[in-house]
Amino acid sequence: MTTTTLTLAEADKILADNFAPWVLDLGLSVAELDGHRAVLRLPWSARLAREGGGLSGQALMAAADTATVIAVSAARGAFVPMTTVQQSTSFQRAVTDADVLIEAVLTKLGRRMAFADITMTAEGSTEIAARASTVYAILG
């Protein structure tokens, strides 16, 4: 895989310019980048919590999907059109009152397909809250 040429600010701009308004409403920001991974921060919000106070799975799934786009963009050095082909998510423990760090690691990046493993962890915890795997088709 190639080494990233993106800065955190460039990755945040990709986020701002290429996602639907409801995804932007999650408040995601890019915390770390390298040639094959991206870490995004999903800030805690009571608006994203479900009954019982845990962060909703839908928010975590959208964050995992978004983190994959940023990881692929970082590895390629720029955003290119791409689309989700598959996503599988397993929830292991609830997140309450904490930001979530979403780490997407590319396991394979080809010319037309990308594969990633994602871990989601409440900030300050070493216990994984959720895991996901994604497959993307690269269109551009």
Salt bridges, closest charged atoms under 4 A:
ASP17 OD2 - LYS13 NZ 2.65
GLU32 OE1 - ARG37 NH2 2.91
ASP34 OD1 - HIS36 ND1 3.32
ASP34 OD2 - ARG37 NH1 3.39
ASP99 OD2 - ARG41 NH1 3.16
GLU103 OE2 - ARG37 NE 2.62
GLU123 OE1 - ARG41 NH1 2.94
GLU127 OE1 - ARG93 NE 3.41
